[in-house]
């Protein structure tokens, strides 16, 4: 009964969608058993090749910086000591640059305020910018224990925004997921084409999986 249901739904897909299932004139028959021997290894290998293409040097400190700002894996135990130190040094450089820029902006704002209104007392000219909670946020952050992998890193940074005002901004920048119009958008388009009605939801995830991995199937 399930094979009949699957076949009926496959036949309801238009010709353009059916052509997407063809590879070298070989049509995938989803209502027949598929040889999945070694399929997981093939998918892993395909992902590894893709990562090697788009991220040729994952040991570059600029890439490691993302992981360093993730409180779940901040110890970077999967890297060598020299690679970890290089990422930490880069974080310190960026931190000092941003801190200097922020202090300059604060001083300029205070000067503009003083120019716009007369000081009411002699103590008004002694106003100074409020210092950060930590004299050196990087030095305070690095020794902290990692959190559970199931925890939300954004929640962790939000709760410590006052303690790490500069690093928290870095975290929101480097840990954010950027909008792209590549594979993820194509996947949404495929989903829209395949999910015709609620009755197809049962086999929906299988159709998407097979379509995205059809190159790995015999």
N, C-alpha and C positions, 0 to 999 in steps of 0.2 A: 504493500500500500504506500509506503514511504517512497519507493522508487517511482511509482506512478505519479505521485504528487510532485516529486522533484522534476520528472520529465515534463509534466504539464507546465510547470513554472518556467523551465528553461525554454520551452517552445514559445512562451509568451514574450520573450525578450526580442526586441527588434533586430534587424539584420546588422546594423552598426555595432550593437553590443555583442552579437554572436561572432562577428569577425575578430573581436578582441580576444576571443578564446582560442583562435587558430594560430598555429605556429608551424610554418613550413607545410601548410595544407593538412596539418594533423589536428582534427577537432577533438576536444576533450569531452568525453561522454560522462557527465556527472552522475548518471543513473547506473553506471557500471563501476565495479571495484577498480581502484587506482593503486598501482604499485608504489607504495610510500617507503620502500626500503632505502634507508640512508637519507631520507628526506630532511630530517633535522640537521644532519651534518652538512648537507648541501646548502641549506638556508644560512647556517652559521658561516660557511665559507663565502657565500655571496655577500653577507654583511661585512665580513672581514675585508674582502676586496674593496667594497664601497668605502669603508672607513680609511683604508690605505690610500684610496684615490683622493678623497676630500680632506683628510687630515694626515698629510704625509709625515709630519714630525710631531707626534703627540707629546714628546718630551720638552717641547718649547715652553718656557715659563709663561708665555702669554696664554697658552691653552691650560696649563696647570692652575693658573690663577682662579679659574672657575671652581675647581675642586677645593682649592685652599679656602675659599669663602663659603664653602658648604660645611656647616658645623657637624654634619653626619660623617664626613670623610676627611676632615681638615688635617689629620695627622699624615695623610698621603702615604700610607703604609705600602702602597703598591708601587712606589717609586724608589729610586736610589737616594741616598743621603744628599749627594751633590745636586740632584734634580730638585729635591725638596728645598734645599737652601737657596737655590737660584730663584724659585718661585717666591719664597719668603722675602728675598732681597728686592724683587720686583714690586711686591706688595708694599714694602716700606718706602720705596721710591715714589710710587703713585700716591701713597698716603701723605707723604711730606709735601708733594706738589699740590694736592687738593687742600690740605690744611693751610698752606701758605696763601692759596687763592682765596679761601674762605676768610682768613684773617684780614686780608687786604680789603675784601668787600665790606667786612664789618667796620673797619676803620673808616672807609669812605662814607658809609652810611652815617656813622656817628659825626663825622666832620660836616656832612650836609645838614644834619639836624642842628648842629651848633651854629652853623651859618644862617639858618633860617629863623632862629629865635635867639634872643639874648639870654645869657646865663643868668638864672635867678640868684644863684649864690656862687661863692668862690669855689665851692666843691664841685660845681657842675663840670668844670674843665678837667677834673680828676677821674672822670668816668672812663672805665676800660671795658673792652669786650669780655663777656662772661666766658671763662675758660671751659674747655671740654672736661667731662667727668674724669677722663683718663688723660694723664700727661702724654702717654704714648699708647694709643689704642692697639696698635699691632703687637706691642710687647705684652699687653694685657690679654689679648685675644688668643694668641698662639698656644700658650700652655693649657688653655681650658680643655676639659674632657669633651670627647665627641658625644653626640646625642644618638639615640636609636635611629636606625635606618627608616623606621616607620614614622618618625617624627617629621613635622613640617618645618623646613629651614626658614621659610618666610615668617612663620609665627615666632620662631626663636629670635630672629633679628628684630622683629617688631617689638617684642618684649624688652629688648636691650637697646632700643634706639637712643635713649638718653645717655646710656653708658658709652655707646660706640656711635656717636652721631655721624662720623665720617665713614667708618667702615660699613655701617648699615646702608649708606647710600651706594657704596660700591657693590654690596651684596645684591641690592635690588636691581642694579644695572647688569651685573655679570651673571646672575642666576636667573634672569628673566628669559622666557622663551620668545624668540623673535618670530614675527609673522612671516611666513614664506608662501610662495605659490608654486611649490614643486610637488613632491610625492604626496604630501599630506592632502593638498588640494585635489590631486587626481583621485585619491582614495575617497574623499567626500563625494566627488562626482560619480565614481563607481557605485558608492552606496546608494546614491539617489536613483541611479538607473536600476539597481537590483531590488531595492526595497519597494516593490510595487504596491503591496498592501500588507495589512497586519498578518494575513495568513502565511506570508513568505518569511516572517521573522524567525521561524523555527530553523530554517536552513540558511538564513541570511549570512551568519558568520562563516559558515562553511564555504559558501559561494565566494565571499570576499577573500578568504584564505587561499582558495584554489586559484582564483584569478590573479592574485598578487604573486603567487609562487608557481605559476604554470610553466615557467622556464625550467624549473627544477624537477618537473614530473616527466616520466617516460610516456 
